[in-house]
Amino acid sequence: MTEPFKFKLLLTIRFITVILFLAQLRFTGQFQPQLQPLALPLETREVSYDSVPRPPSKLPFRHNVSLTVSLMAGTPPQNVTMVIDTGSELSWLRCNKTAQAQSYPTSFDPARSQSYSPVSCTSPTCTSGTRDFPIPASCDPNQLCHAMLSYADASTSEGNLASDTFFIGPGRISGLVFGCMDSAYSSNSEEDSRNTGLMGMNRGSLSFVSQMGFPKFSYCISSSDFSGLLLLGDGNFSWSLPLNYTPLIQMSTPLPYFDRVAYTVQLVGIKVSDTLLSLPKSIFEPDHTGAGQTMVDSGTQFTFLLGPVYNALRAEFLKQTTGVLRVLEDPNFVFQGAMDLCYLVQTDQKSLPPLPSVSLVFQGAEMTVPGDRALYRVPDQVRGTDSVDCLSFGNSDLLGVEAFVIGHHHQQNVWMEYDLQNSRIGPAHVQCDSASQNFGIGPQSNRNRG
């Protein structure tokens, strides 16, 4: 997720399997390559929406799923859990340097690591490597490189840039630059107690994937039980995968509202079932300020569209569901502060009636969201014997976000390949459970969605 538009998440994914394909890593540090894929487990835990207090200054935006991976960092190694975020650049860990950080059981203690090295504020890493940060790095009183990250939900994280050794299974990466954050504030202390930090995966020079020199990476998330995989490197598929690529949009001139290191693609249209929304293509193009770019983001759960496009989608979806679903007539209820088309569905109803799909049409590629995934059941919302199910597309104007953001809820059962070498993204509709098995990852027992 892009730094200005980062939305803090509330849950972690259960029973996802990550495959780190290490044979093609190109890293200048002391990396010990693996000739075979390496599987790492991911997990999910559910946090009740009502159990998390939130100050009045917080935006009413909340997510309930985040993608996480467990690694080890430091010498000797310490266990860390990091949220995978394709829209952030700087990877960071909550460091055990303050009383606040020490209260978290998952913090990283740099004093215990013999390989930990802080970055000086005069270092090229600090003066040049952070030029794409939304807030430029600065010097702290100790002449160390100080970084501050601020997100759209008013959460913040700040501390010093440093380098240390990271372990991915038996693989070792020396000198990886990250943020050692001693101050972090978010709306979800329960999530904070479980995650040590964030793994930035965008195109910035200091992102995790850029520092390691991956030519590409991919992920696939199941819609049934959140099983899936993350593939770092080139998988050399021995099984057929019909990838249709869409080019990444490059922007050489800095613009105030355009994130140049995000995974930006060109959205050209939206279809509801077979009906193409009557919108000019120019409405999907960034304006002279850079506002209106389309970003693919694993760090955002849902998909958000600029107001005019959202309103057109809302109207057509409402038209095609008239007589099929009952609309929630409550103008005071807006899910996540941006989703205002909601329906009442009987809680004992085993399945929804056939609903229209929503297709996101990109230059050269298309992603179709099935009708059952176009709606999202709101946790802890019951009206009599009915649940509240909302259209899982939101109005980014209501969040003050000047962009289209494609979230991971709509990437389920879609193989998402980020081809960095050729500056393109290749989505393909697959059954992610089957895709996992093609990499030797079988089904796990006792899976559920928590």
Beta strands, then each sheet from edge to edge (+ up, - down):
strand 1: 12-20
strand 2: 38-45
strand 3: 68-73
strand 4: 78-85
strand 5: 92-94
strand 6: 117-118
strand 7: 138-139
strand 8: 145-150
strand 9: 156-168
strand 10: 171-185
strand 11: 197-200
strand 12: 216-221
strand 13: 228-232
strand 14: 246-247
strand 15: 264-265
strand 16: 267-272
strand 17: 275-276
strand 18: 293-296
strand 19: 303-305
strand 20: 326-327
strand 21: 342-346
strand 22: 358-362
strand 23: 365-369
strand 24: 375-383
strand 25: 386-391
strand 26: 393-395
strand 27: 403-406
strand 28: 414-419
strand 29: 424-429
sheet 1: 1+ 2-
sheet 2: 6+ 9- 3+ 4- 11- 5+ 10+
sheet 3: 6+ 9- 8+ 7-
sheet 4: 13+ 12- 28+ 29- 14+
sheet 5: 15+ 18- 27-
sheet 6: 17+ 16- 22+ 23-
sheet 7: 19+ 26+
sheet 8: 20+ 21- 25+ 24-
end
